[in-house]
Structures are given as structure tokens and as C-alpha cells.
Amino acid sequence: MVVKISNNKVVQKAANLIKKGELVAFPTETVYGLGVDALNPEAIRKIFQAKGRPSDNPLIVHIADLKDLQVLAENIPKEAYFLAEKYWPGPLTFILDRQKIVPDEITGRLETVAIRMPKNEIALNLIKLSETPIAAPSANKSGRPSPTDAETVFEDFGNEIAMILDGGKTEFGLESTVIDLSKKPFSVLRTGAISKEELEEFLREKISIASHADSKPKSPGMKYKHYAPKAELVLVIPAEAGILCFQIQKLINYYKLEKKKIGVLCRNENAKNYKNADLVISVGSIKNLKEISSNLFRTLRQFDHAKIDIILSESFPEQGIGQAIMDRLTRASSKSIANF
């Protein structure tokens, strides 16, 4: 059931459902989350069942008060408080040593827990009224593009979940940056709106990018295929930026011979360059990577709605949030065609 938020009574009703162990989808500044009481193991198991999510894929716990950090985590380094003061509420998740109160179901039976404070008034109000931290992965079926509006949540779940709070379109459109603060040197486990370089500059120390090959992922988005449309997505990374359109047009012509229905995902500046594609969707101007990130997942779903067979995607500069855009496209792709 999708519910427009007209007043605080609606959020209170959603909070009552959380207290009863039910699933509630809600907006954050990143993507929509599928939330339950983070301290209720039985409720947490409902998330994995509803999403079809592997049980070793950890969940992020959302809090509304910095005091809850110590309730959920121990051995908290001073850098966590520096980062929280700078970036919370906001799209940054900490990996920290867990307290015993945190259920195994949240952490994939690891000794660490993922925690963040979302920058969205509806989310913060829901957490406060629920009187408990809320565990919430993205509100989509596992492997699919994350939802950036309530309609997309309903598309995946229908009436499987108790309530979908409609707070409009999300701001960033990509999941939070995840930084592992449980050991030094610190590492970024998932890229997002806050870049590794920005974190390094703030902390004045080197931060690594973790491998996605870990058999026991500490963070969502590390081990399993994510963000994928139903169509085959081909990410095109040319040897020189100036030949990107030329190479994609060559691929359009090639796939047309195979009678495929072809879509092109591109920046505004190139949208008129592609001939014979069945659907060309621009995700934003190359001058505004935040706009591109905000539109990315919604665009992937638009191609599915049009029953496209092959999506040919442009690549984007890996600067700032561009790192996260390219990470999501890489993980959504069936293959990448690079340096040709």
C-alpha cells in the first residue's frame, strides 16, 4: 500500500507497523529503504525473504540519534565522531565492531555492523517514532536497480509489504558511501556521493578501496550482482573520450543486424548523436554528475518498461560521485567493452 505523507499521523502509523515487526518502505536521501526493527530477528528475516536476499549480505542499521552509535557499536574510533559531525545526517555508512545487542541476522554473522544516519526528515521521524534503530536495505528485489520513488517500490513488491511511505523522488539516487572504520588503514567498501578523495582530505590520511571479491562481505554491494536491469547492459569505455559516440554507433549497427531492440543510456550532450537506436535516454548533463546519479536507476527501469534487449551505456568521468556512477554501471553490466 503506497501512502502519501499528508501529516505526522501517517508516519506514526508506519512506526506502529515497525513496532509490530512488519516491513515498511520509506524514503531516504539516497534510495528508498525496506525497513524493520533492527533488534527483532524475526522481523529482520522477513527482509531477506521478501527481497530474495542472500543471508550473508549484511544490512545497514539506520539511527536518528548519535547516542545510538554506542548502543550498537563498540571500540568506536575518534575518527567516527569526526566524520559523524561533518557528514551526519547524510549518505555515509560506518562499519564498526558490533555490540552483542545487534542480531546475527543484521551482520551476516560477522563481528561488525553497518550504521548510518539518513538525511531525510521522513526517515528520521520514522526512526524516532518507532523507538528503535531501523535495519533497511534498498527497497527492491535483490539484484534489481534500487528504487528512487515509491512507485518503483510498488512495482517490485506490490502488496507484499505493509506500507510504502511516499516521500517523492530521492535526492542522490545512489546508495550511501560505506567506510570501514573497524580497522586501520580505513577502507571504502562501497562508493557513493561522498568520494574516497573527500574522505582522505577530511581525515588527512590515505584510504583504500576494498576488493569486491571478499567471500564474507562487510557491506552491501560487495559480493553479489546488483542494480541490473532485465536487458543486457553493455558498458562502453573507449580508449579515447572523443570516439565514444562513434563506438556506440558501431555497436548499434552490429546489434541491429541481430534484430535486437536497442537502447542507449547517455549524457544530454550526446543524445542526438545516436541513429537507429529504439530508445535513447539521457540521464543528465556531464556538467552535473549529481543529476546523472539521481536519474541512473530510474533510467535502467525505463529500458525494462520499453522491453529493450540491449542497453548500450556511455561511461562517465570517475571523479567525485562519478566513481559511484561507474561502480553501479559496472556491477549492473553483462559485460564491459573497454579500450577499443
N, C-alpha and C positions, 0 to 999 in steps of 0.2 A: 504494500500500500504506500503510494507516494503522497506525502503530506506537505503542503506549503506551510511555511512558518509564519503565521499571522500574529502570534503572540507567545508569551513565555509558557502558557499552558500546554502548548503543543510539545515544547521541549521537555516539560515536566512529565508529560505522558510517555515520551520516549525514554526518559530516565527511569520511570517506573517499570518499563519493559526490561531495561538493562538489569534492574534490581531483581527481576523475576527470572533472570537467566536467558532472556530472549536476545535475538540478533536485531540490531538497529544499524542502518546505514546512515552516515552523516557526512557533511562537507568538511573539508579542511582547506588550507591554502594550497595544498599540493594536489591531492586527488581525493575522491570520496573513500571513506573508510567503512569497513564492516565491523561493527563494534560489539563487544560483550564485556561483562565484568571480568577484569583481568585476574581476579583472585578466586574465580569459580571454575574449577577444572572441567566440570560437566558442560558448562556454557562454552568454554573455550573449544572443547571437542566439536561443538556444533559448527564453528567456523571452518574447521578442516573438512567436515562432512559436506557443508554447503558449497564450499569452493572447489572441492576435489583437490585439496592441497596436501602435499606430502607432509607427514608428521614431523620430519626433521627440519622443516623450513621454519625458522623462528618468527615470532610475531613481535611487532613493536607495541610497547605499552605507552599510552598517552596520559599525561598528567596535566593538571591545571594549577598546581602549586609547587614551587621549588622544594618545599618541605618534604614532598612525597619522594624526592630523589633518594633521600636517606632511608626511607621505608623500603624501597625496592632494591637499592644497591648498597654495596659496602666497598671499602678501600677506594673511596672516590678521590681521584687526584685533584689538586688545586686547579689544574687547567680546565676541569669540567665546570667549575664555578665561574671561571673567567669567560668561558665560551657561552655559558648559560646567560650571564649578564649581558653579553654582546648580542647573541643570536636568538634567545628565547623570549617570548614565544616566536617560533619560526621553523623553517624547513631543515633542521639539523637534529639528527638522532645520535645519541651516545650509546656505545657498547661499554658496559661496566660489569664488574663482578656482582653477582646476584645475591640478594638476601634469601634466606630459607623460605620466606613467605611467598616467594614467586613460584607458581606451579611449574612442574617439568613441562607441561603441555605448551607453555609460553615459549620456552627456551630451546625446544628440541633436545631436552635433557643435557644441555650444556651448562657450564657454571657461570655463564654471562647472560645479561639481559639487555635488550634494546629499549631505550626510553627517549621520548621527546615531548615537548610542549607545543601543541599546534597554535598557529597564529590565525585563529578563526573564532569569532565570538560565539557562534553556534556550538562549535566543538567544545570550547572551554566551558560554556554554560552547561552543556550536556554532562560533562565530566563532573562538574561541581554538584549538579542536581542528583547525579547518580550516586554520589558519595563514595566513589571507588575509582581507582585508575581503570581506564578502558583499553583493552587489547584490540587492535584493529589493523588488519592488513588492508590492501586496496579492495574495494567492493566489486570484484569481478570474478568470474570463473577463472581458475588457475590457468595461466598461460596466455590469457587474452589481454588486449590493451586495457590499461587501467581507466576507470570512469572519471570524467571531469564534469559530469552533470547527473542529476537524479534520473533522467530518462534512460541513460545508459545503464545505470544500476538495475533499473526495472527490466531492461532488455535482457540482462543476464539471469536475473533471479525471479522476476515476476512476483508472485505472492509467497515465495519460499521463505521470505524473511518478514519479521513482524511489522517493521516500519522503515520507510525511506524518508529521511528529512530532506526536503528540497531547499537548498540554500543557494541555488543558481550555479553558474559556472565557476570552477575553481580558478585561483589566481595564476599558479605556476604550471599546472598541468602535468608535472612530473613529480615522482616520489622524492622524499627528503634525501639529502646527503647523509650518509652514515659514517661516523668516525669511531674507530676502535680506541677507546681510552683505557682499556683493561691492562695494557702492557705497553712499554716503550720499545722501539720507537712507535709512535702512533701511526695508524694507517687508515686510509679511506677505503671502506668496504663497498660503498655504492656512491656514485657521483650524483649530484643534484644541483639545486640552484646556488648553493654555496660551494665554490670551487676549492680544490686542494690548494691552489696557489693563494687564495684568500685566507684560508686557514693557516697556512705556513707563515704568511705575513703577519697575521694577528698573534700567533703563538711564538713567532720568531724561532722556529725550529723546523727541520725537514720532516715531511710526512710522506709515507709511501702509498702507493696504490696496491691494494691486495689482489692476489690472484683469485679468479672465479672457480678455480679447479679444486678448492678445498672440499674434501669428502664430508666434512661437518661444518656447514656454513654458519657463521655467527650472525649473519644479517640476511634479510630477504633480498632477493635479486642476485644472489651469488652463484647458485648451483644449477637451478633449473631454467629451461627456456621460458622466457617471459615476453609479454607485450605483443604477441604475434597475432596478426590478422589471419583470417581464413585463407586468403590468397597467398601465393608465393611472393615473398618480398625479396627483391634483388637490390642491394645497396651498391651504388656505383661510386667508386673512389678513383678518379683519374690520376695519372701521373702529373698532369698539369691542370690547374683550375680552368684554364682557358678552353679546354677541349671537353668539358663536362657535358654540355648540351649536345655536341657532336656525337659523343659516345652513346648517350642515352637514345638519340635518334636512330643510331645504328641498331641498337637493341630493339627499339620499337619495330623497325623494319624486319628484323630477324624473327621476332615472336609473331608478327602478323602473318608470316609465311606458315606458321604452325597453327593458325586460326585461333589464337589466344585473344581473350578480351583484356586489353592493356590499360593500366592506369599509371600516371606519373605523379609523384609527390615532389614538389619543387618550391623554390622561393618565388616571391612575387615577380622579381626582376626577370625570371626566365620563363614565365608561364606561357608566353606567346610563341616560344621557340619550338614547341613540340607539335609535329604534324602526325596525323593518323592515329594518335592515341585515342582510346574510347573515352577516357576521363582524365583530365588534368586538374589537380587541386594544388593550389599554392597555400602554404602554411604560414606565410608572413614574409616580411622584408628581411633580407640578410643584414640590414642595419639594426634589426630588433630581434635578437635571438630569444628574448623572453617571450615575445609574441609567437615565435615558432614553437617553443617548448609548450606553450599554453594550448596550441592547436594540434599538436602532433597526434596524440592518442585518438582524439575525435576524428581526425582525418583518416587514420587507419581504419576506423569503423565505417566511415563513409564509403570507402572502397568495398568493404564487405557488403554493405547495403546495395551497392551497384552490381554485385556479383562479378567483380573483376577477378581474372585468373592470375595475372602477373602484375605486381606493383614494382615499377622502376623508381627507386628513390635517389634523389640527389644526396650528396654528402654535404656536411656543413663544417665551418671552422671550429676546431676543438679549442675554443677559448672561452673561459668562464662557463656559463651554462651550456655552451656548445659541446663540452665534454659529455655532459649528461644526455644531450640530444643524440650524439653519435653512439653512446653506450646503448641507449634504448633501441636505436635503429639496428645496431649490430646484433643485439640479442633477439630482435624480432625477425631478422632476416633469415631466409633459407640459405642464402649464400651472398658473399660479397665479391664484387668484381673490382679488383684494385690494380692501380699502377699499369694501366694499359693505354 
